[in-house]
C-alpha cells in the first residue's frame, strides 16, 4: 500500500492537471475518447460488417428459396400426365421417360405467367402477340390410351397459327394419297404449308390426292388427328425433319363459318397407346365412320374389265362386244365389265351416242346373256355444249360464282362446263334420277364415279350450303354412290369410310417407279387402308398405257415384264382390274 502511494505521487508530479468545466467534460471525451475505447471500436468494426454480410446472405438464401419454390410450382403447373409444356412447345414422354412426341410453336410463344391449371386442363391467355385461347386437356379414354386435346385460338390476330411436329426418330404413316408415294411417309425437300384438300394428283403431282384424312400414326404408338374445324394447311421440312401444321384463312380456300371472324384456330388431339395396333384401333373407332356393309363378294372373287386403257374414248358398241367375247373365250365367266369414257354424245348427257352405240338395248341384252355385270362411267360435270347445260342453269344446279348469281365455269380434262352442286338437294336428286334412269332402262349394275376432287372447283365459288372446308364437297359427291355401293367405284374419299364401295387409287402410269408406277401401289394401298378405306381397287393391271408415260413395249403396250409383275402384285390386292388383257402379249402371259 505504501509503495503504491509513492508511485501515484510520482505520476502526479509528471503532469499538470487542468480543471475542466462540467459542460466540457463530455465533449472532450467524445472528441478524443480514450485509447482503450478507440481500440475497442477499431476491433468491433469487422464484427459489424460480418454481421451485416451474414444478414445479406440469409436474405439472399430466403429469396433464392422462394424463387426455387415458385419455379417448382410453375414446373408442376406446366406438367400434365407425361406432358411438359414450355413457351415454345411441348413434349410427351412414355412411361420410361423417353420423348415420343414433340411439337414446337412456330408462329408464337406462350406467356407462361398467363398460364394456369385447373383439374386436367392447362390453359394460357397470352402469347407474345396478344390475347389467345390456349389449352391442353388430358383425357384418358381407356386404361391403355392417354390423349391430349390441344387448342391454340387467336382472339385478335388474323395471321396464321403454325405448329411443327418432329419425327423423333420414328416412322409416320397416313395423311393422303400422293403422286410419289412411300411407306412410311418420306419427307423430301422444303414445302411451305399448302391447303390440305382433295386434288387430282395425276394432273397436279405436287398436290394432295383425292383420298385423304387429317390423321397420322407413328411407329412409337402415337397418333394425331387434326380437328375438322381447322382451316388446315400442311407443309414439311426435310432439314428439320418436321411436319408443319398450319391454320389460316388468308390466301386460302377455307372460309370461316358464317357469322364468325376469320381468326385462325389450330386444334388437334394427340393420343399415346401401349402399342401401334391398339392406338390405331382406338383412333379408327373414335374418328372414322364404319362401312355400312361389305361390297359384293363377286368383286373380290372375279376380275373387273375396263374399256379405258385398251380403247380410251374410241370405244364403240362393236369394240365393247368384241372385248367381252374375248374375255369369255379365254375362260373368264361371271365377270364385271366397266364401260368407261366415252359412250354419250356429249359430256353431261345420260344416254348412249346413237352413232357409236346404235343398239344399246340389244348390246346390254347380249352382255347379260354372256354373264356380264355392266357398270357405266359417270362424273359431276356438264359441258356447255350439252343439252343438259341449259337445264342445269335454269334449275340452279351448278356451283356458282362468289356472288351466287351466275354458274361458275370450270375446266376439266374433257372440256369446259359447270359442276353440279352436291350441297343442293335439287342437284343431288336430279343427278341421282339420271343414274337411276340409266339403270332401269338398260339394267345397268352400277357406276364408276370419276373425279370429285376440290381441285376442279373454281378458286372462288359459292354453294347452296356454304363450305368452310372445300373437301366437304368431295364428301357430298361420294354420297351419290350409296344407292349403287355394292359394285360402285369411287376415286375420292374424305370422311367417306362408311360408303361401302371400292375406292380406286388414281390412274397409274405404265412405269416401274414410285411416281404413279408399279412401286407406288403397295405404299398407296397401305396408306389408304390406314385412313380407313379397306376396300381398295389398285387401278388397272399394267397401268393406263398413256402415250409418253409408258415403259416401252410393242404396239403401245406396257413392257411385258412390267405387266407380269403388276399382275402378280394385283393377285394379293382386294380386287383385280384388267383393261389390257393378258392375251394381248402371248400365250405364256
C-alpha positions as CSV (number, residue, x, y, z in Angstrom):
1,X,0.0,0.0,0.0
2,X,2.8,2.4,0.8
3,X,4.7,1.7,-2.4
4,X,1.5,2.2,-4.4
5,X,1.0,5.7,-2.9
6,X,4.5,6.7,-3.8
7,X,4.0,5.6,-7.3
8,X,0.9,7.7,-7.7
9,X,2.6,10.8,-6.3
10,X,5.4,10.4,-8.9
11,X,2.9,10.2,-11.7
12,X,1.0,13.2,-10.5
13,X,4.2,15.3,-10.4
14,X,4.9,14.5,-14.1
15,X,1.6,16.0,-15.3
16,X,0.0,19.4,-14.7
17,X,-3.7,18.8,-14.1
18,X,-6.0,21.5,-15.6
19,X,-9.5,21.7,-14.2
20,X,-12.3,21.2,-16.7
21,X,-15.7,22.9,-16.6
22,X,-18.6,20.4,-16.2
23,X,-20.0,21.1,-19.7
24,X,-16.7,20.5,-21.4
25,X,-16.0,17.1,-19.8
26,X,-18.4,15.2,-22.1
27,X,-17.3,17.0,-25.2
28,X,-13.7,16.2,-24.6
29,X,-14.4,12.6,-24.0
30,X,-16.5,12.4,-27.2
31,X,-14.0,14.2,-29.3
32,X,-10.9,12.2,-28.4
33,X,-12.0,9.2,-26.5
34,X,-9.7,7.1,-24.5
35,X,-7.2,4.8,-26.2
36,X,-9.0,1.8,-24.8
37,X,-12.3,2.9,-26.4
38,X,-10.6,3.6,-29.7
39,X,-9.1,0.2,-29.6
40,X,-12.4,-1.5,-28.9
41,X,-14.2,0.5,-31.7
42,X,-11.5,-0.4,-34.2
43,X,-11.7,-4.1,-33.3
44,X,-15.5,-4.2,-33.4
45,X,-16.0,-2.8,-36.9
46,X,-15.2,-6.1,-38.7
47,X,-17.7,-7.9,-36.5
48,X,-20.4,-5.5,-37.5
49,X,-19.6,-5.9,-41.2
50,X,-19.6,-9.6,-40.8
51,X,-23.0,-9.5,-39.2
52,X,-24.4,-7.3,-41.9
53,X,-22.9,-9.6,-44.6
54,X,-24.4,-12.6,-42.9
55,X,-27.8,-10.9,-42.9
56,X,-27.5,-10.3,-46.6
57,X,-26.6,-13.9,-47.2
58,X,-29.6,-15.1,-45.2
59,X,-31.9,-12.7,-47.1
60,X,-30.4,-13.9,-50.5
61,X,-30.9,-17.5,-49.4
62,X,-34.6,-16.8,-48.5
63,X,-35.1,-15.1,-51.8
64,X,-33.5,-17.9,-53.7
65,X,-35.6,-20.5,-51.9
66,X,-38.8,-18.6,-52.6
67,X,-37.8,-18.3,-56.3
68,X,-36.9,-22.0,-56.4
69,X,-40.2,-22.9,-54.7
70,X,-42.1,-20.7,-57.3
71,X,-40.2,-22.4,-60.1
72,X,-41.1,-25.8,-58.8
73,X,-44.7,-24.8,-58.5
74,X,-44.6,-23.4,-62.1
75,X,-42.9,-26.5,-63.4
76,X,-45.5,-28.6,-61.7
77,X,-48.2,-26.3,-63.2
78,X,-46.8,-26.9,-66.7
79,X,-46.9,-30.7,-66.5
80,X,-49.8,-32.9,-67.3
81,X,-49.6,-36.7,-67.3
82,X,-46.3,-37.2,-69.1
83,X,-46.6,-33.9,-70.9
84,X,-44.2,-31.0,-70.4
85,X,-45.2,-27.5,-71.6
86,X,-42.9,-24.6,-72.2
87,X,-43.2,-21.3,-74.0
88,X,-42.0,-22.8,-77.3
89,X,-43.9,-26.0,-77.4
90,X,-44.5,-29.3,-75.6
91,X,-43.2,-32.8,-75.4
92,X,-44.8,-36.1,-74.4
93,X,-42.8,-38.9,-72.7
94,X,-43.5,-42.6,-72.4
95,X,-43.6,-44.4,-69.0
96,X,-39.8,-45.0,-69.3
97,X,-39.2,-41.2,-69.6
98,X,-38.2,-41.2,-73.3
99,X,-39.6,-38.4,-75.5
100,X,-42.0,-39.9,-78.0
101,X,-43.7,-36.8,-79.3
102,X,-42.5,-33.2,-79.8
103,X,-44.5,-30.2,-81.0
104,X,-43.0,-26.7,-81.5
105,X,-45.0,-23.5,-81.6
106,X,-43.6,-21.7,-84.8
107,X,-46.0,-18.8,-85.0
108,X,-45.7,-17.5,-81.5
109,X,-44.6,-18.2,-77.9
110,X,-46.7,-18.5,-74.8
111,X,-46.5,-16.1,-71.9
112,X,-46.1,-18.6,-69.1
113,X,-47.2,-16.1,-66.5
114,X,-50.6,-16.2,-68.0
115,X,-50.9,-19.9,-67.6
116,X,-53.0,-21.7,-65.0
117,X,-54.0,-25.3,-64.2
118,X,-57.5,-26.4,-63.1
119,X,-58.1,-30.1,-62.9
120,X,-57.0,-31.8,-66.1
121,X,-56.9,-28.6,-68.1
122,X,-53.8,-26.5,-68.5
123,X,-54.6,-23.1,-70.1
124,X,-52.9,-19.8,-71.1
125,X,-54.4,-16.5,-72.1
126,X,-51.4,-14.6,-73.6
127,X,-48.8,-15.1,-76.2
128,X,-46.0,-12.7,-77.4
129,X,-48.5,-11.4,-80.0
130,X,-51.5,-10.8,-77.8
131,X,-54.6,-12.5,-76.4
132,X,-55.4,-16.1,-77.2
133,X,-57.3,-19.1,-76.0
134,X,-54.8,-21.9,-75.5
135,X,-55.3,-25.1,-73.6
136,X,-54.2,-28.7,-73.3
137,X,-56.7,-31.1,-71.8
138,X,-55.7,-34.5,-70.6
139,X,-58.2,-37.3,-71.3
140,X,-57.8,-41.0,-70.5
141,X,-60.4,-42.7,-72.6
142,X,-59.2,-46.2,-71.6
143,X,-56.5,-47.7,-69.4
144,X,-54.1,-48.2,-72.3
145,X,-54.6,-44.9,-74.0
146,X,-53.8,-41.3,-73.0
147,X,-55.0,-38.4,-75.1
148,X,-54.2,-34.7,-75.1
149,X,-56.6,-32.2,-76.6
150,X,-54.7,-29.2,-77.8
151,X,-56.1,-25.9,-79.0
152,X,-54.5,-22.6,-80.0
153,X,-57.0,-20.0,-81.0
154,X,-56.1,-16.4,-81.9
155,X,-58.5,-13.9,-80.4
156,X,-57.2,-10.7,-82.1
157,X,-54.5,-11.6,-84.6
158,X,-55.8,-12.8,-88.0
159,X,-52.5,-14.3,-89.2
160,X,-51.7,-18.0,-89.3
161,X,-51.1,-20.4,-86.4
162,X,-48.4,-22.9,-87.1
163,X,-47.0,-25.8,-85.1
164,X,-44.2,-28.2,-86.2
165,X,-44.3,-31.9,-85.3
166,X,-40.9,-33.6,-85.1
167,X,-40.3,-37.1,-86.3
168,X,-38.5,-38.1,-83.1
169,X,-36.7,-40.9,-85.0
170,X,-40.0,-42.7,-85.6
171,X,-41.8,-43.7,-88.8
172,X,-45.1,-41.9,-89.6
173,X,-48.0,-43.2,-91.7
174,X,-51.2,-41.7,-93.1
175,X,-52.2,-38.3,-94.4
176,X,-53.1,-38.6,-98.1
177,X,-52.7,-40.3,-101.4
178,X,-49.8,-38.6,-103.3
179,X,-48.3,-38.9,-106.7
180,X,-45.0,-40.1,-105.3
181,X,-45.9,-42.5,-102.5
182,X,-43.7,-44.1,-99.9
183,X,-44.4,-46.3,-96.9
184,X,-43.7,-44.9,-94.3
185,X,-44.1,-41.2,-95.2
186,X,-40.9,-39.8,-96.5
187,X,-40.1,-36.1,-96.1
188,X,-38.4,-34.7,-99.2
189,X,-37.3,-31.0,-99.6
190,X,-38.8,-27.9,-98.0
191,X,-42.5,-27.3,-98.6
192,X,-44.5,-24.3,-97.2
193,X,-47.9,-25.3,-95.9
194,X,-50.5,-25.7,-98.6
195,X,-54.2,-26.4,-98.3
196,X,-54.9,-29.9,-97.2
197,X,-57.8,-30.6,-99.6
198,X,-58.6,-33.3,-102.2
199,X,-56.9,-32.8,-105.6
200,X,-56.3,-34.7,-108.8
201,X,-52.6,-35.7,-108.3
202,X,-52.4,-37.1,-111.8
203,X,-52.7,-33.6,-113.3
204,X,-51.1,-31.8,-110.3
205,X,-48.4,-34.1,-108.9
206,X,-47.3,-31.7,-106.1
207,X,-50.8,-31.6,-104.5
208,X,-52.5,-33.9,-102.1
209,X,-54.6,-36.7,-103.6
210,X,-58.3,-37.5,-103.9
211,X,-58.3,-39.7,-100.8
212,X,-57.1,-38.0,-97.6
213,X,-57.8,-37.7,-93.9
214,X,-56.3,-35.5,-91.2
215,X,-54.7,-38.4,-89.4
216,X,-51.2,-39.7,-88.9
217,X,-49.9,-42.7,-86.9
218,X,-46.3,-43.2,-85.7
219,X,-44.3,-46.4,-85.1
220,X,-43.9,-45.4,-81.4
221,X,-47.6,-45.8,-80.7
222,X,-48.5,-42.1,-81.1
223,X,-51.3,-40.7,-83.3
224,X,-52.5,-37.3,-84.1
225,X,-55.9,-36.2,-85.6
226,X,-56.4,-32.6,-86.7
227,X,-59.9,-31.3,-85.9
228,X,-62.5,-30.8,-88.7
229,X,-63.0,-27.1,-87.8
230,X,-59.4,-26.2,-88.6
231,X,-58.6,-24.4,-91.9
232,X,-55.8,-26.9,-92.3
233,X,-52.6,-26.5,-94.3
234,X,-49.8,-29.0,-94.4
235,X,-46.1,-28.5,-95.1
236,X,-42.8,-30.1,-94.2
237,X,-39.1,-29.6,-93.7
238,X,-36.5,-32.3,-94.6
239,X,-33.8,-30.3,-92.9
240,X,-35.6,-30.1,-89.6
241,X,-37.4,-33.4,-90.0
242,X,-40.8,-31.9,-89.2
243,X,-44.3,-31.8,-90.5
244,X,-45.8,-28.3,-90.4
245,X,-49.4,-28.0,-89.3
246,X,-50.9,-24.6,-90.1
247,X,-54.3,-22.9,-89.7
248,X,-55.1,-19.9,-91.8
249,X,-57.8,-18.2,-93.7
250,X,-55.7,-15.6,-95.6
251,X,-54.9,-16.7,-99.2
252,X,-56.7,-19.9,-98.6
253,X,-59.8,-21.8,-100.0
254,X,-61.0,-22.3,-96.4
255,X,-63.7,-19.9,-95.1
256,X,-64.7,-19.1,-91.5
257,X,-68.2,-20.3,-90.5
258,X,-70.9,-17.8,-91.4
259,X,-71.1,-15.0,-88.9
260,X,-67.7,-15.6,-87.4
261,X,-64.5,-13.6,-87.8
262,X,-61.6,-15.1,-89.7
263,X,-59.5,-15.8,-86.6
264,X,-57.4,-18.9,-87.2
265,X,-57.6,-21.8,-84.7
266,X,-55.3,-24.9,-84.7
267,X,-56.7,-27.7,-82.7
268,X,-55.9,-31.4,-82.6
269,X,-55.8,-34.5,-80.4
270,X,-52.6,-36.4,-79.7
271,X,-53.1,-39.9,-78.3
272,X,-50.5,-42.3,-77.0
273,X,-51.0,-46.1,-76.6
274,X,-49.2,-49.2,-75.4
275,X,-48.5,-50.3,-78.9
276,X,-49.2,-49.3,-82.5
277,X,-52.1,-51.7,-83.2
278,X,-54.1,-50.7,-80.1
279,X,-53.7,-46.9,-80.6
280,X,-54.6,-47.2,-84.3
281,X,-57.7,-49.3,-83.4
282,X,-58.7,-46.7,-80.9
283,X,-58.3,-43.8,-83.3
284,X,-60.1,-45.5,-86.2
285,X,-63.1,-46.3,-83.9
286,X,-63.1,-42.8,-82.5
287,X,-62.8,-40.8,-85.7
288,X,-63.7,-42.8,-88.8
289,X,-67.2,-44.0,-89.7
290,X,-67.5,-47.7,-90.3
291,X,-68.6,-49.2,-93.6
292,X,-72.3,-49.9,-93.6
293,X,-71.7,-53.3,-95.3
294,X,-69.2,-55.2,-97.4
295,X,-69.2,-54.7,-101.2
296,X,-70.4,-57.5,-103.5
297,X,-68.4,-60.7,-102.8
298,X,-68.2,-61.2,-106.6
299,X,-65.9,-58.2,-107.0
300,X,-63.4,-59.9,-104.7
301,X,-63.7,-63.2,-106.5
302,X,-63.9,-62.2,-110.1
303,X,-61.8,-59.6,-112.0
304,X,-63.1,-56.3,-113.3
305,X,-62.6,-55.5,-117.0
306,X,-62.4,-51.9,-118.1
307,X,-62.6,-50.5,-121.6
308,X,-60.4,-47.5,-120.7
309,X,-56.7,-48.5,-121.2
310,X,-57.3,-50.6,-124.2
311,X,-59.8,-48.3,-126.1
312,X,-59.8,-44.9,-124.3
313,X,-62.5,-42.6,-125.7
314,X,-62.7,-44.5,-129.0
315,X,-64.8,-47.3,-127.5
316,X,-67.9,-48.3,-129.6
317,X,-70.6,-51.0,-129.4
318,X,-68.7,-53.2,-131.8
319,X,-65.4,-52.9,-129.8
320,X,-67.2,-53.5,-126.5
321,X,-68.9,-56.7,-127.7
322,X,-65.6,-57.9,-129.2
323,X,-63.8,-57.3,-125.9
324,X,-66.5,-59.1,-124.0
325,X,-66.3,-62.0,-126.4
326,X,-62.5,-62.3,-125.9
327,X,-63.0,-62.3,-122.1
328,X,-65.4,-65.2,-122.2
329,X,-63.4,-67.1,-124.9
330,X,-60.4,-67.1,-122.5
331,X,-62.4,-68.6,-119.7
332,X,-63.3,-65.6,-117.6
333,X,-67.0,-66.1,-116.7
334,X,-69.2,-64.1,-114.3
335,X,-67.1,-61.0,-114.9
336,X,-67.8,-57.4,-114.2
337,X,-67.4,-55.2,-117.3
338,X,-66.9,-51.4,-117.0
339,X,-67.8,-49.2,-119.9
340,X,-65.7,-46.1,-119.5
341,X,-65.5,-42.7,-121.3
342,X,-67.0,-42.1,-123.8
343,X,-70.4,-43.6,-124.5
344,X,-72.5,-40.4,-124.6
345,X,-72.6,-37.9,-127.4
346,X,-71.7,-35.0,-125.1
347,X,-70.3,-34.8,-121.5
348,X,-73.2,-34.3,-119.2
349,X,-75.7,-36.4,-121.1
350,X,-77.1,-39.7,-119.7
351,X,-77.8,-41.8,-122.7
352,X,-75.8,-43.6,-125.4
353,X,-74.5,-41.9,-128.5
354,X,-76.5,-43.5,-131.3
355,X,-73.6,-43.1,-133.7
356,X,-71.3,-45.2,-131.6
357,X,-73.9,-47.4,-129.9
358,X,-76.7,-47.9,-132.5
359,X,-78.4,-50.6,-130.5
360,X,-77.6,-50.1,-126.8
361,X,-80.5,-52.1,-125.5
362,X,-79.6,-55.1,-127.6
363,X,-76.0,-54.8,-126.6
364,X,-76.9,-55.0,-122.9
365,X,-79.1,-58.0,-123.6
366,X,-76.2,-59.8,-125.2
367,X,-73.8,-58.9,-122.4
368,X,-76.3,-60.2,-119.8
369,X,-76.7,-63.4,-121.7
370,X,-72.9,-63.9,-121.6
371,X,-72.9,-63.5,-117.8
372,X,-71.6,-59.9,-117.5
373,X,-72.5,-57.3,-114.9
374,X,-72.0,-53.9,-116.5
375,X,-71.1,-50.6,-114.9
376,X,-71.1,-47.2,-116.6
377,X,-68.7,-44.3,-116.2
378,X,-70.1,-41.1,-114.7
379,X,-68.8,-37.7,-113.4
380,X,-70.1,-34.4,-111.9
381,X,-69.6,-32.2,-115.0
382,X,-72.0,-30.9,-117.6
383,X,-70.2,-29.3,-120.5
384,X,-71.5,-26.1,-122.0
385,X,-72.4,-27.8,-125.3
386,X,-74.5,-30.5,-123.7
387,X,-78.3,-30.3,-123.9
388,X,-78.4,-30.6,-120.1
389,X,-76.3,-27.5,-119.5
390,X,-79.3,-25.2,-120.1
391,X,-81.5,-27.4,-117.9
392,X,-79.0,-27.2,-115.0
393,X,-78.7,-23.5,-115.4
394,X,-82.4,-23.0,-115.3
395,X,-82.8,-25.2,-112.2
396,X,-79.8,-23.7,-110.4
397,X,-78.0,-27.0,-110.1
398,X,-74.4,-25.7,-110.6
399,X,-71.7,-24.5,-108.2
400,X,-71.9,-20.7,-108.6
401,X,-69.5,-17.7,-108.7
402,X,-68.9,-16.0,-105.4
403,X,-71.8,-13.6,-105.9
404,X,-74.1,-16.6,-106.2
405,X,-75.8,-15.1,-109.3
406,X,-74.1,-17.0,-112.2
407,X,-72.9,-20.6,-112.6
408,X,-69.2,-21.0,-112.4
409,X,-67.5,-22.5,-115.4
410,X,-64.7,-25.0,-114.7
411,X,-62.1,-26.6,-116.9
412,X,-61.6,-30.4,-116.6
413,X,-59.8,-32.9,-118.7
414,X,-62.7,-33.2,-121.2
415,X,-63.5,-29.6,-121.7
416,X,-65.3,-26.7,-120.1
417,X,-68.6,-26.7,-118.3
418,X,-70.4,-26.5,-115.0
419,X,-70.0,-28.7,-112.0
420,X,-73.1,-29.9,-110.0
421,X,-73.5,-28.5,-106.5
422,X,-74.0,-31.6,-104.4
423,X,-74.8,-29.5,-101.3
424,X,-78.0,-28.6,-103.2
425,X,-80.7,-31.3,-102.6
426,X,-82.3,-30.5,-106.0
427,X,-78.9,-31.1,-107.8
428,X,-78.5,-34.4,-105.9
429,X,-82.0,-35.5,-106.8
430,X,-81.6,-34.6,-110.4
431,X,-78.2,-36.4,-110.8
432,X,-79.5,-39.4,-108.9
433,X,-82.6,-39.6,-111.1
434,X,-80.4,-39.6,-114.3
435,X,-78.4,-42.5,-112.9
436,X,-81.5,-44.5,-111.9
437,X,-83.0,-43.9,-115.3
438,X,-79.9,-45.4,-117.0
439,X,-80.0,-48.3,-114.5
440,X,-83.7,-49.1,-115.2
441,X,-83.5,-48.6,-119.0
442,X,-80.5,-50.8,-119.6
443,X,-80.4,-52.9,-116.4
444,X,-77.0,-51.3,-115.5
445,X,-75.5,-52.8,-112.4
446,X,-73.6,-49.8,-111.0
447,X,-71.4,-46.8,-111.8
448,X,-67.8,-45.8,-111.8
449,X,-67.8,-42.3,-110.2
450,X,-64.9,-40.4,-111.6
451,X,-63.4,-37.0,-110.4
452,X,-64.9,-35.3,-107.3
453,X,-61.8,-33.6,-106.2
454,X,-62.0,-30.0,-104.9
455,X,-59.3,-29.0,-107.4
456,X,-62.0,-29.0,-110.0
457,X,-63.9,-26.3,-108.2
458,X,-63.2,-22.6,-109.0
459,X,-60.8,-20.9,-106.7
460,X,-63.6,-18.6,-105.6
461,X,-67.1,-20.1,-105.6
462,X,-70.3,-20.4,-103.7
463,X,-72.6,-23.4,-103.0
464,X,-76.1,-23.6,-101.7
465,X,-74.8,-24.7,-98.3
466,X,-71.6,-22.7,-97.6
467,X,-68.5,-24.9,-97.3
468,X,-65.9,-23.9,-94.6
469,X,-63.8,-26.9,-95.7
470,X,-63.8,-27.3,-99.5
471,X,-63.2,-31.1,-99.1
472,X,-66.8,-31.4,-97.8
473,X,-67.7,-31.1,-101.5
474,X,-65.9,-34.4,-102.0
475,X,-67.8,-36.0,-99.2
476,X,-71.1,-34.9,-100.6
477,X,-70.1,-36.3,-104.0
478,X,-69.2,-39.7,-102.6
479,X,-72.6,-40.0,-101.0
480,X,-74.1,-40.2,-104.5
481,X,-72.6,-43.7,-104.8
482,X,-74.5,-45.1,-101.8
483,X,-77.5,-46.5,-103.7
484,X,-75.1,-48.4,-106.0
485,X,-72.4,-49.2,-103.5
486,X,-72.2,-53.0,-103.8
487,X,-70.4,-52.7,-107.1
488,X,-69.7,-48.9,-107.3
489,X,-66.3,-47.4,-107.7
490,X,-65.0,-44.0,-106.4
491,X,-61.6,-42.4,-106.7
492,X,-62.1,-39.8,-104.0
493,X,-62.8,-40.0,-100.3
494,X,-63.0,-37.6,-97.3
495,X,-64.8,-38.8,-94.2
496,X,-66.3,-41.4,-96.6
497,X,-65.3,-44.6,-94.9
498,X,-69.0,-45.6,-94.3
499,X,-69.7,-45.7,-98.0
500,X,-69.4,-49.4,-98.8
501,X,-67.9,-49.4,-102.3
502,X,-64.5,-49.8,-103.8
503,X,-62.1,-46.8,-103.6
504,X,-59.8,-46.7,-106.6
505,X,-56.3,-45.2,-106.4
506,X,-55.6,-42.6,-109.0
507,X,-54.6,-43.6,-112.6
508,X,-51.2,-45.3,-112.7
509,X,-48.7,-44.7,-115.5
510,X,-47.2,-47.9,-117.1
511,X,-43.8,-47.4,-115.4
512,X,-41.8,-49.1,-112.7
513,X,-41.1,-46.3,-110.2
514,X,-42.7,-44.6,-107.1
515,X,-44.3,-41.8,-109.1
516,X,-47.6,-43.4,-110.1
517,X,-45.8,-46.5,-111.1
518,X,-45.7,-50.1,-110.0
519,X,-43.6,-49.4,-106.9
520,X,-46.2,-46.9,-105.7
521,X,-49.1,-49.4,-105.5
522,X,-48.2,-51.1,-102.2
523,X,-47.5,-47.8,-100.4
524,X,-50.7,-46.2,-101.7
525,X,-52.9,-49.1,-100.9
526,X,-51.5,-49.3,-97.3
527,X,-51.8,-45.5,-96.9
528,X,-55.4,-45.5,-98.0
529,X,-56.1,-48.6,-95.8
530,X,-54.7,-46.9,-92.7
531,X,-57.0,-44.0,-93.4
532,X,-60.0,-46.3,-93.0
533,X,-60.6,-47.3,-96.6
534,X,-60.2,-51.1,-96.7
535,X,-61.9,-51.9,-100.0
536,X,-59.2,-50.6,-102.3
537,X,-59.1,-51.0,-106.1
538,X,-55.5,-50.7,-107.2
539,X,-56.3,-49.5,-110.7
540,X,-55.7,-51.3,-113.9
541,X,-53.0,-54.1,-114.2
542,X,-50.1,-52.7,-116.3
543,X,-51.2,-49.1,-115.9
544,X,-53.2,-46.9,-118.3
545,X,-50.7,-47.1,-121.2
546,X,-50.8,-43.4,-121.7
547,X,-48.5,-42.1,-124.6
548,X,-45.1,-40.8,-123.3
549,X,-45.8,-42.3,-119.9
550,X,-45.4,-46.0,-120.7
551,X,-42.2,-48.1,-120.3
552,X,-41.6,-49.5,-123.8
553,X,-43.4,-52.5,-125.1
554,X,-44.7,-53.2,-128.6
555,X,-47.7,-51.6,-130.2
556,X,-48.2,-49.2,-127.3
557,X,-48.4,-51.9,-124.7
558,X,-46.6,-51.7,-121.4
559,X,-43.4,-53.6,-121.0
560,X,-44.1,-57.3,-120.8
561,X,-42.1,-57.9,-117.7
562,X,-43.7,-54.9,-116.0
563,X,-47.2,-56.2,-116.9
564,X,-46.4,-59.7,-115.4
565,X,-45.0,-58.2,-112.2
566,X,-48.1,-55.9,-112.0
567,X,-50.4,-58.9,-112.5
568,X,-48.6,-60.9,-109.7
569,X,-48.9,-58.0,-107.3
570,X,-52.6,-57.4,-108.0
571,X,-53.4,-61.0,-107.1
572,X,-52.7,-60.1,-103.5
573,X,-54.9,-57.0,-103.6
574,X,-58.6,-56.9,-102.6
575,X,-59.7,-56.8,-106.2
576,X,-58.1,-57.2,-109.7
577,X,-58.9,-54.9,-112.6
578,X,-57.9,-55.6,-116.2
579,X,-58.1,-53.4,-119.3
580,X,-55.2,-54.5,-121.4
581,X,-55.8,-58.3,-121.4
582,X,-53.1,-60.9,-120.8
583,X,-53.7,-62.3,-124.3
584,X,-52.5,-59.0,-125.8
585,X,-49.0,-60.3,-125.2
586,X,-48.6,-64.1,-125.8
587,X,-49.9,-67.4,-124.5
588,X,-47.3,-67.6,-121.7
589,X,-48.6,-64.4,-120.2
